[in-house]
Amino acid sequence: MNNESILVVEDEEKILRLLELELEYEGYQVGKAMDGIQALDLYRTGKWDLILLDVMLPGLSGIELLRRIRAKDTNTPVILLTAKGSVEDKVSGLDLGANDYITKPFQIEELLARIRAVLRMRSVQPVKGDSHEDEWLTAGELKLNEKTREVFRGDDEIDFTPKEYDLLLYLLKNKRQVLNRDQILEAVWGYDYFGDTNVVDVYIRYVRKKIDHGYETPLIHTVRGVGYVLKEAK
C-alpha cells in the first residue's frame, strides 16, 4: 500500500471519478478538484506528493495554476493531462515547470506507470535545505550542486525548469560519454517514450542555449547519427 497523496484536478466528472477509483485501488490518498480555483485552495491547504493537472480548466487554467505553484514550489511533481497532441504543445507545458505529461485519451496503466516513475525520481532527489555537505558536479567552468539544485557557469547562476535540470544532471553524471536519445529518454523521463525522441532534441536545445550561448567554449556536443555528449574542451 502507498502512503503518497495525489491531488487530481480534472473538470470532466467521469474522468475524475475513474482516476479517483484507480488511484485509491493502488493505495494512494486522493484529493479532487474540478476547477482551477478550488484546486489552488486545496494545494495551499494540503500536503501533496504529486498533482495530476488537466490543462483545460474553468475558473483558472491548468497552465496558470502551474505557474502559481511553480512560483513558490519547485519540488512537488506535476503531471499534465492534455488533449493537445503536438510535441511543441507538450514541451511548452513541461517548460513551464511540469515534470511530465500524458495526452488524452490515455491508458490507465500508462498513467500509473508515469506516476510511479515521477514519484520514484522525486524520492531519490535531494531536497533544498539538506544539512549534508554540499556536493558539486563540474565540467570546465560549469558546476551543479545536487543538494541545492543550483547551477553556475563561471559566476553566472542559471535557472532551469525541473526537466531541464534533470537532463543536465544526467549529462553531467555521464560526462565524456556519448549518449543516444533512447538512453536519455529512459534515464530522464523514466519510462519508454514510445520512440518520441524529438523531445530530447528540443530539450538539448533548451539546455544548450542556457549553458553554452554567449560563452566561448561549448560544453554540449552533437555526435551525428548517435546522440549527445557533455565534455570540456581538450
N, C-alpha and C positions, 0 to 999 in steps of 0.2 A: 504493500500500500504506500501511496505517496503522501507526503505532508505538504507538498507545494500548493500554493493558491494561485488561481488564474482568473483574471478579470476578462470576461468576454463582452465585447462591445459590438453589437450587431442589431440592425433595425428590422431585419426580416425575422418575424416571430418563429416561423418553422425552423429556420436555420439555427436560431438562438437556442431553441428547445433541444434540437438534435445535438448541438455542441455541448450543452449542459449535461445531457444524459450520457453521452460518450465519455466526457471528461470525468464525470462523477464515477462512472463504471471503472475507469482507470485509476481511481483513487484520489483525484485532485479535488481540492476545495474550490468551488466555483462562485464567482460573483457575476452579476448580469447587469447590462445597461443597454437601452435601446436608442439612446441619443447621446450626442457628444457632451452636453451639459451635465446630464446625470452621470456619465462616465467620469468626467473630470472631478465631480464631487466624490464619487466612490474611490477614485485614485488617490485623492488627497486625504481621505479619512481611513483608508485601509492600507494593508501591507501586502503587496502582490509580488509573487515570484516571476510572473510573466503576464503580458497583456496581449490578447488577440483583438485586433483593432480593424474593423471594417473602414474602408476609405470613404465610402459614401454614407454620410450620417446626417440626420436632421439636427437642427439646433447649433451644432458645432461640428465642422467636418473632421474626419479622421486625421487628415493632414495637419489641420490647425491644432487639434488635440495633441498630436505627436510633437508639434513644435513646442507647445506649452510644457509638455512632460520633459522634453529634452533640454529645455532652458535651465532646469534645475536638477535633473536626474539623468545621468548617462549610464546608470547601472542596470535599471530594470529592463529586461528584454521585451521587445515589442515585435510581434509578427503581424504584418499587414494582411488583411483579407481584401482582395481587389478583383474587380471584374475586368480590369484592363489587361490586355494580353501582350503588348509590345515590350521588348527588352528595355526601351528607353523609359517607358512609364514605370516599370518595376524598379529600375535603377534610380530614378528620381525619388521614389519613395524611400528606398534604402539610404539615399544620400542625405535625407532629412533626419536620419538617425535610427531608422528601424533596423532590427537585426536580421530580418528575413521577411519573405512574403510568400503567399500562396494564392493562386488565381482560381476564382470560382468558374465553373463548379469543380470541386476537388474531392478526392477520395479521403475518407476519414482516416484511413491507415497512413496515408502520406502526411496528413496534418499532424497526427500523433507522433510520427517519426521525427518531424521537424521540431515539434515541441520538445521531445526528448533530447534532440541534438543541441538545441539552443540552451536548454537548462543544464545540459552536461558541460557545455563550453563555459557557461556562467560559473559553474561550481569550481572550475579549475583556474579561473582568472583571479588575480589579486585584487583586493578592494582598497580604495583610497583610504589612507589613514592607517594602513598596516604598520605596526611598530617595528617590523623586522628591518634589518639594514637594507638600504637602497641597492637595487640591482640594475645594472645598465647593460644593454646590448649596443654594440657600436659597429660602425662601418665608416672608416675615414672620420670625417667631422660630424657624421650623423650619430645620434645616440637616443636610445629609447629606454625609459625607466619602466620596468614591468610592475613595480609596486604602485607608482602614482599615475601611470599611463601618460607621462609627459614625453614629448618628442622634441628634440632640438636638432637643427643643423647649424653648427657653429654656435653663435649666440642667439640665433633666431628660434623662438619657440613656435611650433607648428601645431595647429588644431586639426584633428581628424574626426570623421564620423566613426561610429563603432566598427563598421565593416572595413573601412579603410585602415583603421588601426589593426584589426585582426590580420589583414593582408600584409601590412608592413611587418608586423611581428613575425609572421610565418617566413617571410623573405629573409628577415634578419637572422632568425634562428637557423636558417639554411643558407647563409651567405656563401657565395662562391660555388653553390650547387645549382646547376641548370634544372629548373622545374618545369614540367609540362603543364598544360592547362588542366588536365584531369586531376593531377596531383594537387594543384592549387584549389580546385573546386572541392575536392574531398576534404582537404585539411581546413579550409577557411569557411566553407559553407556547411560542412559537417554531414553531408549526405549526397547521394547521387543526384546530380543536377540535370539528368536526362540529356546529356550532351550539349547543353546550352552554354558552351564555353565562351560565347561572346561577352558574357558578363565579366569574365576575367579580364578581357582586353579593355573593357570600359573602366574597370576599377584600377587596373595598372595605369591607365592614362590619368586617372584622378590622383593617384598617389605620386606618380612621376612628376606631375605638374607641381605638387606641393613640395617635394624634396629635391627636385632637380632644376626646376625652372628658375632662372636667374643666378644659378651657381655655375662656376667654371667647369667642374668635373661631374659628369652624370654618374649616378650610382646604379640605377636600374637599366639593364641592357636586354635587348630583344635578341634571342637566338633563333634566327629564321628557321621555320619548319619544326621547331621544338617547343620553345616557350620563353621563359624569362629567368634572369639571374641578377641578384644584387651583389655587387662586388665593388671594392675600392679600386682606384686607378693603380696600375703597377708602378 
